[in-house]
């Protein structure tokens, strides 16, 4: 119930804050993971682990604490689509582009780039970074799995490079060329109108 919501500033409770007012409606709900307990004093959670988390919602609904408002809510229950139904309803273009976008932009790639950047700032060369990464994979997964994972990463990087350059050649460079031509064509007209004024 909204009556149990409390106002916070960071992880600290705001003493004497008014109750949450939802008479004008509620338009957004956010979720955050914090290493602090929500309290008047700042206190860290003992078993907190930093990192990414996932929250899966089964359904979103409405409720009322007043029996007189139950008629306003209605008796219909909104049914959510299953993952398979959502996949079937996706447009064909999205079905093609989504796997490509996942290959080009994903969390593992961002983490790898971030780690590479940190190691380069520490003075590592590309060869030293590759050697360091491979050694870590061997320690964690064994030699065979490390070789397979490295080959897989090399293949993914190659595909990513080819796709990236293909998109540049097919979309980006032609668009830049068209915009430059458009500027060249329209600039004499702008000069004429400015001199006429």
N, C-alpha and C positions, 0 to 999 in steps of 0.2 A: 504493500500500500504506500501511496505517496506521502502519507503522514509520517512514515518512518524515515524518509529521506532527510539527510542533514547537510548543511552547507559546510564546505571545506575550502581551505586555501592551501593547495599542495596536499600534503598528508595530514595537516592539522585541522581539527574541528574549529569552526568559528563560534566562539562562545556568545550566547545571546542572539544568535541569528534567527530571523523569522522562519516559519515553516515554508516548505515549497508551495508556491501558488501556481496551480495548473488551471485556473479558471479561464485563462486566455488560450489554453491548448498547450500541448507538448509536441514539439516538432522534431526533436533529435535526442538520441540516447547514445552515449559514448562508453567505451570500456577501456580501462587502462590497467596495466600491471605495475604494481608499486612494491618496492622493497621495504616500505614503511607501513606500520599499522596506522589506521585512521584513528587518531586520538588527540587529546589536548596537548600532549607532549610528543615529540618525535622519538619513535622507537623502531629500530630495524627488526624485521622478521629474521628469526634465527636460521631457518632452512631455505632462505630465498636463493633461487638460481637465476642468474641473468640470462636473457636470450629471447627468442621469438616464441610466441604461443599462438594457439589456435582455439577459437571459440565457435562451436557449431550450434546454431539455433534450429530447433525443431519446428517451432511455430511462434507467431506473434499474435497476441490477442488483446482484447479489452476486458475490463472488469469494472465493477462498481461495488462500493460498500453499502450503498443505499438500496433497499429493496424496491423503492418506488421508481428507480432508474432502470430496472431490469427490462422493462418494455422497450426502452430506447435502444438497448443493445441488440435486440432482435434475437430470434431463435436459430438463425442460420449460422452454420460453422463454415468458415472459409477453409477449403482444402488446399494444401500446398502441393506443388508438383514434385514428383520424385526426380532424382538426378537423371535417370534414363529419359523421362518425359521432357526435361529441360534440354537434354542433348538432341532429342528428336526434333524439337521445335526450333533449334538454332538455324539461322539462314546458312546456305551452303558456303557463302563467302567467309562467314565467321568460322565455320568448321575447318576451312583451309588455313585461314590467317592465324587462328588461335595457337595451333602447335608451332607455327613458324615464330610467332611472337614469344612463346615460351622458350624457344631455343635461343632467341636473340636477347631477351630480357628475362632473367630469372634470378632468384635469391642466391643460388650457389655461385653464379657468375659474378654477381655484385660482391659477394664475400671474397671470392678469389682475387678479383681486381683490387679490393681494399687491402688484402694481405700482401699482394704483389707490390702495391704502392708503399706500404709500410717498410717492406724489406728493401725496396729500392732506395728509400730515404735513409736506411741504415747502411747503404753502400754496397748492397748485394748486386751482382750482375744478373742478367737473365739466366745464364747457365747455372749460376750458384742457386738462384731461386728454384729452378727446375730440379736440380740435384737435391736440395733441401726438402722439397715437396715429395719427391720420389722416396727419399730415405724415410720420411715420416710415414708414408703409405706402407712401406715394407714393414716397418716396426708394428704398425697397427693392424695390417691385414695379411701380411705374408707376401713373399716375393711374387707368386703367380698372380694373385689378385691385384697387387700393386701394378704389375705389368699390364694386365687387362684394363684396369682403371685408367692408367696413363694413356694407353692406346685409344680408349674411348674418349678421353678428354681431348686428345690430339685430333681425333675425327670430328668431334663436336666443334672444336675451334676452327678447323678447316672449313666445315660446312657454314659456320657462322661468318667466316671471312668472305667466302664466296657469295653468300646471301647478302651480306652487307654491301659489298661492291656492286652486286647486281642491282640492288635497290638504288644505289647512288647513280649508276649508269642509266637505269631505266626511268627513275622518277626524279631524283634530286637535280642532277646536272641539266636534263632537258627543261625542268621547271625554272631553274636559274637562268638558262639561256632565253627562254620565252619572256621572262620578266625583264631581262636586259634589253631585248628587242623592243618590248612594249615601251620601256622608258625612252629608248632612242627615238621611237616613232612619235611619242606624245610630247617630248621635250620641245621640238620646234613650235608646236601649237601653243605651248605654255609661254614661250618667249614672245610670240606674236601678240598674244592677249595682254601680256605685261607691258609691251612697248606701246600698244594702242591706248592703254589707260594713261 
